[in-house]
């Protein structure tokens, strides 16, 4: 259900941006030169860059709207949306972990069980992993933006 929800929401955002909201989104993007450069880079290296953008801490809905307005191919868009799944799964896991921590505080015992310690360690590991992956992806996107449209090294 989580996977289907993520993919359906992204495809609806893409469709709305491509069919109904393209002009207002393009006007908004043209006022932001850095964003316009990102769109040009996506058009140059569509699949790889879309996946990397999905791994950065940029709002996924905004990204879907921008990519739809940029007229990227739908199949490439949907394949790149697979990179949304780790973030969605992290959000789901953190929600469950938050519920567990709330139960821990309400049970009245000051002791932390092995299960509790493992859960809290897992949360810490997830946060570190997401931070590292986001940083690597952001750096890769930055490198793509630094490559000019006429650069012979552009992929």
N, CA, C and O atoms as a GROMACS GRO file, in nm:
protein
  620
    1UNK      N    1   0.083  -0.119   0.000
    1UNK     CA    2   0.000   0.000   0.000
    1UNK      C    3   0.087   0.126   0.000
    1UNK      O    4   0.055   0.224  -0.066
    2UNK      N    5   0.198   0.122   0.074
    2UNK     CA    6   0.288   0.237   0.080
    2UNK      C    7   0.347   0.267  -0.058
    2UNK      O    8   0.350   0.382  -0.102
    3UNK      N    9   0.394   0.164  -0.124
    3UNK     CA   10   0.455   0.180  -0.257
    3UNK      C   11   0.352   0.235  -0.355
    3UNK      O   12   0.381   0.329  -0.430
    4UNK      N   13   0.234   0.176  -0.356
    4UNK     CA   14   0.130   0.221  -0.447
    4UNK      C   15   0.092   0.366  -0.421
    4UNK      O   16   0.076   0.444  -0.515
    5UNK      N   17   0.080   0.404  -0.295
    5UNK     CA   18   0.045   0.541  -0.260
    5UNK      C   19   0.149   0.641  -0.308
    5UNK      O   20   0.114   0.746  -0.363
    6UNK      N   21   0.275   0.608  -0.288
    6UNK     CA   22   0.384   0.696  -0.331
    6UNK      C   23   0.382   0.713  -0.483
    6UNK      O   24   0.393   0.825  -0.534
    7UNK      N   25   0.368   0.603  -0.554
    7UNK     CA   26   0.373   0.609  -0.701
    7UNK      C   27   0.248   0.676  -0.760
    7UNK      O   28   0.259   0.750  -0.858
    8UNK      N   29   0.132   0.650  -0.703
    8UNK     CA   30   0.009   0.714  -0.753
    8UNK      C   31   0.015   0.864  -0.729
    8UNK      O   32  -0.019   0.942  -0.818
    9UNK      N   33   0.057   0.905  -0.609
    9UNK     CA   34   0.067   1.049  -0.579
    9UNK      C   35   0.165   1.117  -0.674
    9UNK      O   36   0.135   1.224  -0.728
   10UNK      N   37   0.280   1.057  -0.696
   10UNK     CA   38   0.380   1.117  -0.785
   10UNK      C   39   0.326   1.127  -0.928
   10UNK      O   40   0.346   1.228  -0.994
   11UNK      N   41   0.257   1.023  -0.975
   11UNK     CA   42   0.207   1.027  -1.113
   11UNK      C   43   0.095   1.130  -1.128
   11UNK      O   44   0.084   1.193  -1.233
   12UNK      N   45   0.012   1.148  -1.026
   12UNK     CA   46  -0.091   1.252  -1.032
   12UNK      C   47  -0.028   1.391  -1.034
   12UNK      O   48  -0.073   1.478  -1.109
   13UNK      N   49   0.073   1.413  -0.953
   13UNK     CA   50   0.142   1.541  -0.951
   13UNK      C   51   0.208   1.568  -1.087
   13UNK      O   52   0.201   1.680  -1.138
   14UNK      N   53   0.269   1.467  -1.143
   14UNK     CA   54   0.332   1.479  -1.275
   14UNK      C   55   0.226   1.518  -1.379
   14UNK      O   56   0.246   1.611  -1.457
   15UNK      N   57   0.115   1.444  -1.380
   15UNK     CA   58   0.010   1.470  -1.478
   15UNK      C   59  -0.049   1.610  -1.464
   15UNK      O   60  -0.071   1.678  -1.565
   16UNK      N   61  -0.075   1.652  -1.342
   16UNK     CA   62  -0.128   1.787  -1.321
   16UNK      C   63  -0.030   1.893  -1.371
   16UNK      O   64  -0.070   1.990  -1.436
   17UNK      N   65   0.097   1.874  -1.340
   17UNK     CA   66   0.196   1.973  -1.382
   17UNK      C   67   0.212   1.974  -1.533
   17UNK      O   68   0.229   2.081  -1.592
   18UNK      N   69   0.206   1.861  -1.594
   18UNK     CA   70   0.228   1.853  -1.740
   18UNK      C   71   0.108   1.906  -1.818
   18UNK      O   72   0.125   1.971  -1.921
   19UNK      N   73  -0.013   1.879  -1.768
   19UNK     CA   74  -0.134   1.915  -1.844
   19UNK      C   75  -0.196   2.048  -1.802
   19UNK      O   76  -0.238   2.125  -1.888
   20UNK      N   77  -0.202   2.077  -1.671
   20UNK     CA   78  -0.277   2.193  -1.625
   20UNK      C   79  -0.192   2.306  -1.568
   20UNK      O   80  -0.227   2.423  -1.583
   21UNK      N   81  -0.082   2.273  -1.504
   21UNK     CA   82  -0.007   2.373  -1.429
   21UNK      C   83   0.128   2.408  -1.492
   21UNK      O   84   0.210   2.475  -1.429
   22UNK      N   85   0.152   2.363  -1.612
   22UNK     CA   86   0.284   2.379  -1.672
   22UNK      C   87   0.326   2.526  -1.683
   22UNK      O   88   0.437   2.560  -1.643
   23UNK      N   89   0.240   2.611  -1.734
   23UNK     CA   90   0.277   2.752  -1.753
   23UNK      C   91   0.307   2.823  -1.621
   23UNK      O   92   0.410   2.889  -1.610
   24UNK      N   93   0.220   2.812  -1.519
   24UNK     CA   94   0.255   2.879  -1.392
   24UNK      C   95   0.384   2.824  -1.329
   24UNK      O   96   0.461   2.899  -1.269
   25UNK      N   97   0.406   2.694  -1.343
   25UNK     CA   98   0.528   2.635  -1.287
   25UNK      C   99   0.649   2.684  -1.365
   25UNK      O  100   0.751   2.716  -1.305
   26UNK      N  101   0.639   2.691  -1.497
   26UNK     CA  102   0.750   2.742  -1.578
   26UNK      C  103   0.782   2.887  -1.544
   26UNK      O  104   0.899   2.925  -1.537
   27UNK      N  105   0.678   2.969  -1.521
   27UNK     CA  106   0.701   3.109  -1.482
   27UNK      C  107   0.774   3.114  -1.348
   27UNK      O  108   0.868   3.192  -1.330
   28UNK      N  109   0.731   3.032  -1.256
   28UNK     CA  110   0.794   3.028  -1.123
   28UNK      C  111   0.939   2.983  -1.134
   28UNK      O  112   1.027   3.038  -1.068
   29UNK      N  113   0.965   2.882  -1.218
   29UNK     CA  114   1.100   2.831  -1.235
   29UNK      C  115   1.190   2.934  -1.304
   29UNK      O  116   1.309   2.944  -1.272
   30UNK      N  117   1.135   3.010  -1.398
   30UNK     CA  118   1.218   3.107  -1.471
   30UNK      C  119   1.265   3.218  -1.379
   30UNK      O  120   1.366   3.282  -1.407
   31UNK      N  121   1.193   3.243  -1.271
   31UNK     CA  122   1.234   3.346  -1.175
   31UNK      C  123   1.346   3.296  -1.084
   31UNK      O  124   1.402   3.374  -1.007
   32UNK      N  125   1.377   3.170  -1.092
   32UNK     CA  126   1.482   3.110  -1.008
   32UNK      C  127   1.588   3.048  -1.100
   32UNK      O  128   1.571   2.934  -1.145
   33UNK      N  129   1.695   3.120  -1.128
   33UNK     CA  130   1.796   3.073  -1.224
   33UNK      C  131   1.856   2.938  -1.186
   33UNK      O  132   1.884   2.856  -1.273
   34UNK      N  133   1.877   2.914  -1.059
   34UNK     CA  134   1.936   2.788  -1.015
   34UNK      C  135   1.842   2.671  -1.044
   34UNK      O  136   1.885   2.562  -1.082
   35UNK      N  137   1.714   2.696  -1.025
   35UNK     CA  138   1.615   2.592  -1.053
   35UNK      C  139   1.606   2.567  -1.203
   35UNK      O  140   1.593   2.453  -1.246
   36UNK      N  141   1.614   2.673  -1.281
   36UNK     CA  142   1.612   2.658  -1.427
   36UNK      C  143   1.733   2.577  -1.473
   36UNK      O  144   1.723   2.494  -1.564
   37UNK      N  145   1.849   2.600  -1.409
   37UNK     CA  146   1.970   2.522  -1.442
   37UNK      C  147   1.950   2.375  -1.408
   37UNK      O  148   1.996   2.287  -1.480
   38UNK      N  149   1.881   2.350  -1.298
   38UNK     CA  150   1.852   2.212  -1.260
   38UNK      C  151   1.764   2.144  -1.364
   38UNK      O  152   1.786   2.028  -1.399
   39UNK      N  153   1.664   2.216  -1.413
   39UNK     CA  154   1.576   2.160  -1.516
   39UNK      C  155   1.654   2.130  -1.643
   39UNK      O  156   1.634   2.026  -1.706
   40UNK      N  157   1.744   2.220  -1.682
   40UNK     CA  158   1.828   2.196  -1.800
   40UNK      C  159   1.916   2.072  -1.779
   40UNK      O  160   1.934   1.991  -1.870
   41UNK      N  161   1.971   2.060  -1.659
   41UNK     CA  162   2.056   1.943  -1.629
   41UNK      C  163   1.974   1.815  -1.633
   41UNK      O  164   2.023   1.713  -1.681
   42UNK      N  165   1.851   1.819  -1.584
   42UNK     CA  166   1.764   1.700  -1.588
   42UNK      C  167   1.734   1.662  -1.732
   42UNK      O  168   1.734   1.544  -1.767
   43UNK      N  169   1.710   1.760  -1.815
   43UNK     CA  170   1.683   1.729  -1.956
   43UNK      C  171   1.804   1.666  -2.023
   43UNK      O  172   1.790   1.585  -2.114
   44UNK      N  173   1.924   1.705  -1.979
   44UNK     CA  174   2.049   1.654  -2.038
   44UNK      C  175   2.078   1.512  -1.990
   44UNK      O  176   2.127   1.429  -2.067
   45UNK      N  177   2.049   1.484  -1.865
   45UNK     CA  178   2.082   1.355  -1.805
   45UNK      C  179   1.960   1.308  -1.725
   45UNK      O  180   1.964   1.296  -1.603
   46UNK      N  181   1.853   1.283  -1.796
   46UNK     CA  182   1.721   1.268  -1.738
   46UNK      C  183   1.710   1.162  -1.628
   46UNK      O  184   1.672   1.194  -1.516
   47UNK      N  185   1.743   1.039  -1.659
   47UNK     CA  186   1.716   0.931  -1.564
   47UNK      C  187   1.803   0.940  -1.440
   47UNK      O  188   1.752   0.937  -1.328
   48UNK      N  189   1.933   0.951  -1.458
   48UNK     CA  190   2.026   0.950  -1.344
   48UNK      C  191   1.998   1.066  -1.250
   48UNK      O  192   1.993   1.048  -1.128
   49UNK      N  193   1.980   1.184  -1.305
   49UNK     CA  194   1.961   1.301  -1.222
   49UNK      C  195   1.827   1.300  -1.149
   49UNK      O  196   1.818   1.345  -1.034
   50UNK      N  197   1.724   1.248  -1.213
   50UNK     CA  198   1.596   1.238  -1.145
   50UNK      C  199   1.608   1.149  -1.022
   50UNK      O  200   1.555   1.182  -0.915
   51UNK      N  201   1.677   1.037  -1.037
   51UNK     CA  202   1.696   0.948  -0.922
   51UNK      C  203   1.773   1.014  -0.811
   51UNK      O  204   1.739   0.999  -0.694
   52UNK      N  205   1.878   1.088  -0.847
   52UNK     CA  206   1.957   1.158  -0.746
   52UNK      C  207   1.875   1.266  -0.675
   52UNK      O  208   1.883   1.282  -0.553
   53UNK      N  209   1.795   1.338  -0.752
   53UNK     CA  210   1.712   1.442  -0.692
   53UNK      C  211   1.614   1.380  -0.593
   53UNK      O  212   1.586   1.438  -0.488
   54UNK      N  213   1.563   1.263  -0.626
   54UNK     CA  214   1.469   1.196  -0.536
   54UNK      C  215   1.534   1.153  -0.405
   54UNK      O  216   1.464   1.132  -0.305
   55UNK      N  217   1.666   1.141  -0.404
   55UNK     CA  218   1.736   1.102  -0.281
   55UNK      C  219   1.776   1.222  -0.196
   55UNK      O  220   1.825   1.205  -0.084
   56UNK      N  221   1.758   1.343  -0.247
   56UNK     CA  222   1.792   1.462  -0.170
   56UNK      C  223   1.672   1.504  -0.085
   56UNK      O  224   1.559   1.462  -0.112
   57UNK      N  225   1.696   1.585   0.017
   57UNK     CA  226   1.584   1.626   0.104
   57UNK      C  227   1.502   1.741   0.045
   57UNK      O  228   1.472   1.838   0.114
   58UNK      N  229   1.465   1.727  -0.082
   58UNK     CA  230   1.377   1.824  -0.147
   58UNK      C  231   1.236   1.765  -0.143
   58UNK      O  232   1.218   1.645  -0.160
   59UNK      N  233   1.139   1.850  -0.120
   59UNK     CA  234   1.000   1.805  -0.112
   59UNK      C  235   0.964   1.722  -0.235
   59UNK      O  236   0.974   1.772  -0.347
   60UNK      N  237   0.922   1.597  -0.217
   60UNK     CA  238   0.893   1.511  -0.332
   60UNK      C  239   0.779   1.563  -0.419
   60UNK      O  240   0.782   1.545  -0.541
   61UNK      N  241   0.679   1.625  -0.359
   61UNK     CA  242   0.567   1.677  -0.439
   61UNK      C  243   0.614   1.791  -0.529
   61UNK      O  244   0.580   1.796  -0.647
   62UNK      N  245   0.693   1.882  -0.474
   62UNK     CA  246   0.746   1.993  -0.554
   62UNK      C  247   0.831   1.940  -0.669
   62UNK      O  248   0.824   1.991  -0.781
   63UNK      N  249   0.910   1.839  -0.640
   63UNK     CA  250   0.994   1.779  -0.743
   63UNK      C  251   0.909   1.717  -0.853
   63UNK      O  252   0.939   1.734  -0.971
   64UNK      N  253   0.803   1.647  -0.816
   64UNK     CA  254   0.716   1.585  -0.916
   64UNK      C  255   0.651   1.690  -1.005
   64UNK      O  256   0.644   1.673  -1.127
   65UNK      N  257   0.604   1.798  -0.944
   65UNK     CA  258   0.544   1.906  -1.023
   65UNK      C  259   0.646   1.968  -1.118
   65UNK      O  260   0.617   1.990  -1.236
   66UNK      N  261   0.767   1.994  -1.068
   66UNK     CA  262   0.870   2.056  -1.151
   66UNK      C  263   0.910   1.964  -1.267
   66UNK      O  264   0.927   2.010  -1.380
   67UNK      N  265   0.925   1.835  -1.238
   67UNK     CA  266   0.964   1.741  -1.344
   67UNK      C  267   0.853   1.724  -1.447
   67UNK      O  268   0.881   1.709  -1.566
   68UNK      N  269   0.729   1.726  -1.402
   68UNK     CA  270   0.617   1.720  -1.496
   68UNK      C  271   0.614   1.841  -1.586
   68UNK      O  272   0.592   1.828  -1.707
   69UNK      N  273   0.636   1.959  -1.529
   69UNK     CA  274   0.638   2.082  -1.608
   69UNK      C  275   0.758   2.085  -1.701
   69UNK      O  276   0.753   2.145  -1.808
   70UNK      N  277   0.867   2.020  -1.661
   70UNK     CA  278   0.988   2.016  -1.745
   70UNK      C  279   0.973   1.917  -1.860
   70UNK      O  280   1.062   1.906  -1.944
   71UNK      N  281   0.862   1.846  -1.864
   71UNK     CA  282   0.830   1.753  -1.972
   71UNK      C  283   0.928   1.637  -1.984
   71UNK      O  284   0.964   1.595  -2.094
   72UNK      N  285   0.972   1.586  -1.870
   72UNK     CA  286   1.054   1.465  -1.875
   72UNK      C  287   0.963   1.351  -1.917
   72UNK      O  288   0.841   1.359  -1.901
   73UNK      N  289   1.021   1.246  -1.969
   73UNK     CA  290   0.940   1.131  -2.011
   73UNK      C  291   0.879   1.062  -1.890
   73UNK      O  292   0.944   1.046  -1.787
   74UNK      N  293   0.753   1.022  -1.904
   74UNK     CA  294   0.679   0.963  -1.791
   74UNK      C  295   0.743   0.833  -1.743
   74UNK      O  296   0.752   0.810  -1.622
   75UNK      N  297   0.787   0.749  -1.834
   75UNK     CA  298   0.844   0.620  -1.792
   75UNK      C  299   0.971   0.642  -1.710
   75UNK      O  300   0.991   0.575  -1.609
   76UNK      N  301   1.056   0.734  -1.753
   76UNK     CA  302   1.176   0.765  -1.676
   76UNK      C  303   1.141   0.827  -1.541
   76UNK      O  304   1.206   0.800  -1.440
   77UNK      N  305   1.038   0.910  -1.541
   77UNK     CA  306   0.990   0.972  -1.418
   77UNK      C  307   0.947   0.865  -1.318
   77UNK      O  308   0.985   0.868  -1.201
   78UNK      N  309   0.867   0.770  -1.364
   78UNK     CA  310   0.816   0.666  -1.275
   78UNK      C  311   0.928   0.573  -1.225
   78UNK      O  312   0.927   0.532  -1.109
   79UNK      N  313   1.022   0.542  -1.312
   79UNK     CA  314   1.135   0.458  -1.269
   79UNK      C  315   1.215   0.531  -1.161
   79UNK      O  316   1.255   0.472  -1.062
   80UNK      N  317   1.238   0.661  -1.182
   80UNK     CA  318   1.313   0.740  -1.084
   80UNK      C  319   1.236   0.753  -0.952
   80UNK      O  320   1.297   0.772  -0.847
   81UNK      N  321   1.104   0.742  -0.958
   81UNK     CA  322   1.024   0.750  -0.835
   81UNK      C  323   1.052   0.635  -0.740
   81UNK      O  324   1.019   0.642  -0.621
   82UNK      N  325   1.114   0.530  -0.790
   82UNK     CA  326   1.154   0.420  -0.702
   82UNK      C  327   1.249   0.472  -0.594
   82UNK      O  328   1.253   0.419  -0.484
   83UNK      N  329   1.325   0.577  -0.626
   83UNK     CA  330   1.416   0.636  -0.528
   83UNK      C  331   1.341   0.707  -0.416
   83UNK      O  332   1.402   0.745  -0.315
   84UNK      N  333   1.210   0.727  -0.430
   84UNK     CA  334   1.129   0.783  -0.322
   84UNK      C  335   1.100   0.680  -0.213
   84UNK      O  336   1.074   0.716  -0.099
   85UNK      N  337   1.106   0.554  -0.249
   85UNK     CA  338   1.064   0.449  -0.156
   85UNK      C  339   1.149   0.442  -0.029
   85UNK      O  340   1.092   0.425   0.079
   86UNK      N  341   1.281   0.452  -0.036
   86UNK     CA  342   1.356   0.449   0.091
   86UNK      C  343   1.313   0.560   0.187
   86UNK      O  344   1.300   0.536   0.307
   87UNK      N  345   1.291   0.680   0.137
   87UNK     CA  346   1.247   0.790   0.222
   87UNK      C  347   1.110   0.764   0.282
   87UNK      O  348   1.087   0.791   0.400
   88UNK      N  349   1.019   0.710   0.201
   88UNK     CA  350   0.885   0.678   0.251
   88UNK      C  351   0.892   0.568   0.357
   88UNK      O  352   0.820   0.573   0.457
   89UNK      N  353   0.979   0.470   0.334
   89UNK     CA  354   0.993   0.363   0.432
   89UNK      C  355   1.056   0.414   0.561
   89UNK      O  356   1.021   0.368   0.670
   90UNK      N  357   1.148   0.508   0.551
   90UNK     CA  358   1.207   0.569   0.671
   90UNK      C  359   1.100   0.644   0.749
   90UNK      O  360   1.093   0.633   0.871
   91UNK      N  361   1.017   0.721   0.679
   91UNK     CA  362   0.909   0.793   0.747
   91UNK      C  363   0.815   0.696   0.818
   91UNK      O  364   0.774   0.720   0.931
   92UNK      N  365   0.782   0.588   0.751
   92UNK     CA  366   0.696   0.486   0.811
   92UNK      C  367   0.762   0.426   0.935
   92UNK      O  368   0.699   0.413   1.039
   93UNK      N  369   0.890   0.391   0.923
   93UNK     CA  370   0.962   0.330   1.036
   93UNK      C  371   0.974   0.428   1.152
   93UNK      O  372   0.960   0.388   1.268
   94UNK      N  373   1.001   0.555   1.123
   94UNK     CA  374   1.011   0.653   1.230
   94UNK      C  375   0.877   0.675   1.299
   94UNK      O  376   0.872   0.697   1.420
   95UNK      N  377   0.770   0.668   1.224
   95UNK     CA  378   0.637   0.679   1.285
   95UNK      C  379   0.610   0.564   1.380
   95UNK      O  380   0.560   0.585   1.491
   96UNK      N  381   0.643   0.444   1.338
   96UNK     CA  382   0.625   0.326   1.426
   96UNK      C  383   0.717   0.334   1.547
   96UNK      O  384   0.677   0.300   1.659
   97UNK      N  385   0.839   0.379   1.524
   97UNK     CA  386   0.934   0.392   1.635
   97UNK      C  387   0.886   0.498   1.734
   97UNK      O  388   0.899   0.481   1.855
   98UNK      N  389   0.831   0.607   1.683
   98UNK     CA  390   0.776   0.711   1.771
   98UNK      C  391   0.665   0.657   1.857
   98UNK      O  392   0.655   0.690   1.975
   99UNK      N  393   0.580   0.575   1.799
   99UNK     CA  394   0.472   0.513   1.876
   99UNK      C  395   0.530   0.423   1.986
   99UNK      O  396   0.481   0.420   2.098
  100UNK      N  397   0.635   0.350   1.951
  100UNK     CA  398   0.699   0.261   2.050
  100UNK      C  399   0.763   0.342   2.163
  100UNK      O  400   0.753   0.305   2.280
  101UNK      N  401   0.830   0.451   2.128
  101UNK     CA  402   0.893   0.535   2.230
  101UNK      C  403   0.786   0.593   2.322
  101UNK      O  404   0.807   0.603   2.443
  102UNK      N  405   0.672   0.632   2.266
  102UNK     CA  406   0.563   0.683   2.350
  102UNK      C  407   0.515   0.576   2.446
  102UNK      O  408   0.484   0.605   2.562
  103UNK      N  409   0.507   0.453   2.401
  103UNK     CA  410   0.469   0.342   2.490
  103UNK      C  411   0.575   0.319   2.597
  103UNK      O  412   0.543   0.291   2.712
  104UNK      N  413   0.703   0.332   2.557
  104UNK     CA  414   0.812   0.314   2.655
  104UNK      C  415   0.798   0.414   2.770
  104UNK      O  416   0.815   0.377   2.886
  105UNK      N  417   0.768   0.537   2.737
  105UNK     CA  418   0.759   0.639   2.842
  105UNK      C  419   0.636   0.620   2.929
  105UNK      O  420   0.634   0.665   3.043
  106UNK      N  421   0.536   0.555   2.877
  106UNK     CA  422   0.413   0.535   2.953
  106UNK      C  423   0.410   0.408   3.035
  106UNK      O  424   0.314   0.387   3.109
  107UNK      N  425   0.508   0.323   3.025
  107UNK     CA  426   0.500   0.196   3.096
  107UNK      C  427   0.547   0.206   3.241
  107UNK      O  428   0.532   0.110   3.317
  108UNK      N  429   0.603   0.318   3.279
  108UNK     CA  430   0.634   0.339   3.419
  108UNK      C  431   0.763   0.274   3.468
  108UNK      O  432   0.803   0.299   3.581
  109UNK      N  433   0.829   0.194   3.387
  109UNK     CA  434   0.955   0.132   3.429
  109UNK      C  435   1.071   0.218   3.379
  109UNK      O  436   1.071   0.261   3.263
  110UNK      N  437   1.168   0.244   3.464
  110UNK     CA  438   1.280   0.323   3.418
  110UNK      C  439   1.382   0.244   3.336
  110UNK      O  440   1.475   0.302   3.281
  111UNK      N  441   1.366   0.113   3.327
  111UNK     CA  442   1.464   0.031   3.256
  111UNK      C  443   1.435   0.033   3.105
  111UNK      O  444   1.321   0.044   3.060
  112UNK      N  445   1.543   0.021   3.031
  112UNK     CA  446   1.531   0.010   2.885
  112UNK      C  447   1.565  -0.134   2.848
  112UNK      O  448   1.672  -0.184   2.881
  113UNK      N  449   1.472  -0.198   2.781
  113UNK     CA  450   1.491  -0.337   2.739
  113UNK      C  451   1.581  -0.343   2.616
  113UNK      O  452   1.603  -0.242   2.548
  114UNK      N  453   1.633  -0.461   2.588
  114UNK     CA  454   1.718  -0.481   2.471
  114UNK      C  455   1.645  -0.438   2.343
  114UNK      O  456   1.704  -0.374   2.256
  115UNK      N  457   1.520  -0.473   2.333
  115UNK     CA  458   1.439  -0.435   2.217
  115UNK      C  459   1.435  -0.283   2.202
  115UNK      O  460   1.448  -0.230   2.091
  116UNK      N  461   1.417  -0.214   2.314
  116UNK     CA  462   1.413  -0.067   2.311
  116UNK      C  463   1.546  -0.010   2.265
  116UNK      O  464   1.550   0.082   2.183
  117UNK      N  465   1.654  -0.063   2.318
  117UNK     CA  466   1.788  -0.014   2.283
  117UNK      C  467   1.816  -0.039   2.135
  117UNK      O  468   1.872   0.047   2.068
  118UNK      N  469   1.776  -0.155   2.085
  118UNK     CA  470   1.797  -0.184   1.943
  118UNK      C  471   1.714  -0.092   1.855
  118UNK      O  472   1.761  -0.046   1.750
  119UNK      N  473   1.593  -0.064   1.897
  119UNK     CA  474   1.506   0.025   1.821
  119UNK      C  475   1.567   0.165   1.815
  119UNK      O  476   1.573   0.226   1.708
  120UNK      N  477   1.611   0.216   1.928
  120UNK     CA  478   1.670   0.350   1.931
  120UNK      C  479   1.801   0.354   1.852
  120UNK      O  480   1.829   0.454   1.785
  121UNK      N  481   1.880   0.247   1.858
  121UNK     CA  482   2.002   0.240   1.777
  121UNK      C  483   1.970   0.235   1.629
  121UNK      O  484   2.041   0.296   1.548
  122UNK      N  485   1.865   0.164   1.593
  122UNK     CA  486   1.822   0.158   1.454
  122UNK      C  487   1.777   0.293   1.403
  122UNK      O  488   1.807   0.330   1.289
  123UNK      N  489   1.706   0.368   1.486
  123UNK     CA  490   1.663   0.503   1.448
  123UNK      C  491   1.786   0.591   1.422
  123UNK      O  492   1.791   0.664   1.323
  124UNK      N  493   1.883   0.582   1.513
  124UNK     CA  494   2.006   0.661   1.495
  124UNK      C  495   2.077   0.622   1.366
  124UNK      O  496   2.126   0.709   1.293
  125UNK      N  497   2.084   0.493   1.337
  125UNK     CA  498   2.150   0.447   1.215
  125UNK      C  499   2.076   0.495   1.091
  125UNK      O  500   2.139   0.533   0.992
  126UNK      N  501   1.944   0.495   1.095
  126UNK     CA  502   1.864   0.544   0.982
  126UNK      C  503   1.891   0.692   0.957
  126UNK      O  504   1.909   0.735   0.844
  127UNK      N  505   1.893   0.769   1.065
  127UNK     CA  506   1.916   0.913   1.051
  127UNK      C  507   2.053   0.939   0.989
  127UNK      O  508   2.067   1.023   0.900
  128UNK      N  509   2.155   0.866   1.035
  128UNK     CA  510   2.290   0.883   0.980
  128UNK      C  511   2.293   0.841   0.833
  128UNK      O  512   2.351   0.911   0.750
  129UNK      N  513   2.231   0.728   0.800
  129UNK     CA  514   2.231   0.680   0.662
  129UNK      C  515   2.160   0.778   0.569
  129UNK      O  516   2.210   0.807   0.460
  130UNK      N  517   2.045   0.830   0.612
  130UNK     CA  518   1.972   0.926   0.529
  130UNK      C  519   2.056   1.053   0.509
  130UNK      O  520   2.059   1.108   0.399
  131UNK      N  521   2.122   1.098   0.614
  131UNK     CA  522   2.206   1.218   0.602
  131UNK      C  523   2.321   1.196   0.504
  131UNK      O  524   2.349   1.283   0.422
  132UNK      N  525   2.386   1.081   0.511
  132UNK     CA  526   2.498   1.052   0.421
  132UNK      C  527   2.450   1.040   0.277
  132UNK      O  528   2.509   1.098   0.187
  133UNK      N  529   2.344   0.964   0.255
  133UNK     CA  530   2.290   0.946   0.120
  133UNK      C  531   2.245   1.079   0.061
  133UNK      O  532   2.271   1.108  -0.056
  134UNK      N  533   2.177   1.160   0.142
  134UNK     CA  534   2.132   1.291   0.095
  134UNK      C  535   2.250   1.380   0.057
  134UNK      O  536   2.245   1.451  -0.044
  135UNK      N  537   2.353   1.376   0.136
  135UNK     CA  538   2.471   1.459   0.107
  135UNK      C  539   2.539   1.415  -0.023
  135UNK      O  540   2.575   1.499  -0.106
  136UNK      N  541   2.555   1.285  -0.040
  136UNK     CA  542   2.618   1.234  -0.162
  136UNK      C  543   2.533   1.270  -0.284
  136UNK      O  544   2.586   1.313  -0.386
  137UNK      N  545   2.402   1.252  -0.273
  137UNK     CA  546   2.313   1.285  -0.385
  137UNK      C  547   2.316   1.434  -0.415
  137UNK      O  548   2.320   1.474  -0.531
  138UNK      N  549   2.313   1.516  -0.311
  138UNK     CA  550   2.316   1.661  -0.330
  138UNK      C  551   2.445   1.704  -0.399
  138UNK      O  552   2.443   1.790  -0.487
  139UNK      N  553   2.558   1.643  -0.361
  139UNK     CA  554   2.686   1.675  -0.425
  139UNK      C  555   2.686   1.633  -0.572
  139UNK      O  556   2.739   1.704  -0.658
  140UNK      N  557   2.627   1.518  -0.601
  140UNK     CA  558   2.619   1.473  -0.740
  140UNK      C  559   2.532   1.567  -0.824
  140UNK      O  560   2.566   1.599  -0.938
  141UNK      N  561   2.421   1.611  -0.766
  141UNK     CA  562   2.334   1.706  -0.837
  141UNK      C  563   2.410   1.836  -0.859
  141UNK      O  564   2.402   1.895  -0.967
  142UNK      N  565   2.484   1.881  -0.758
  142UNK     CA  566   2.563   2.005  -0.771
  142UNK      C  567   2.666   1.993  -0.882
  142UNK      O  568   2.685   2.087  -0.959
  143UNK      N  569   2.731   1.877  -0.892
  143UNK     CA  570   2.829   1.857  -1.001
  143UNK      C  571   2.761   1.866  -1.136
  143UNK      O  572   2.816   1.924  -1.230
  144UNK      N  573   2.642   1.809  -1.147
  144UNK     CA  574   2.567   1.816  -1.273
  144UNK      C  575   2.532   1.960  -1.308
  144UNK      O  576   2.535   1.998  -1.425
  145UNK      N  577   2.500   2.040  -1.208
  145UNK     CA  578   2.465   2.179  -1.234
  145UNK      C  579   2.586   2.260  -1.279
  145UNK      O  580   2.572   2.357  -1.353
  146UNK      N  581   2.705   2.220  -1.235
  146UNK     CA  582   2.826   2.291  -1.272
  146UNK      C  583   2.870   2.261  -1.414
  146UNK      O  584   2.949   2.335  -1.471
  147UNK      N  585   2.819   2.152  -1.473
  147UNK     CA  586   2.853   2.116  -1.610
  147UNK      C  587   2.762   2.199  -1.700
  147UNK      O  588   2.639   2.188  -1.693
  148UNK      N  589   2.821   2.281  -1.785
  148UNK     CA  590   2.743   2.367  -1.874
  148UNK      C  591   2.676   2.287  -1.984
  148UNK      O  592   2.717   2.175  -2.012
  149UNK      N  593   2.571   2.343  -2.047
  149UNK     CA  594   2.498   2.273  -2.152
  149UNK      C  595   2.583   2.241  -2.275
  149UNK      O  596   2.554   2.145  -2.346
  150UNK      N  597   2.687   2.321  -2.300
  150UNK     CA  598   2.772   2.296  -2.417
  150UNK      C  599   2.901   2.224  -2.380
  150UNK      O  600   2.989   2.208  -2.464
  151UNK      N  601   2.911   2.181  -2.256
  151UNK     CA  602   3.034   2.115  -2.208
  151UNK      C  603   3.047   1.979  -2.275
  151UNK      O  604   2.954   1.898  -2.268
  152UNK      N  605   3.161   1.950  -2.340
  152UNK     CA  606   3.178   1.821  -2.407
  152UNK      C  607   3.185   1.704  -2.310
  152UNK      O  608   3.169   1.588  -2.351
  153UNK      N  609   3.210   1.732  -2.180
  153UNK     CA  610   3.214   1.623  -2.082
  153UNK      C  611   3.075   1.591  -2.030
  153UNK      O  612   3.060   1.497  -1.951
  154UNK      N  613   2.974   1.666  -2.070
  154UNK     CA  614   2.836   1.640  -2.024
  154UNK      C  615   2.794   1.502  -2.071
  154UNK      O  616   2.822   1.460  -2.183
  155UNK      N  617   2.727   1.436  -1.983
  155UNK     CA  618   2.685   1.299  -2.014
  155UNK      C  619   2.570   1.296  -2.108
  155UNK      O  620   2.522   1.189  -2.144
   0.00000   0.00000   0.00000
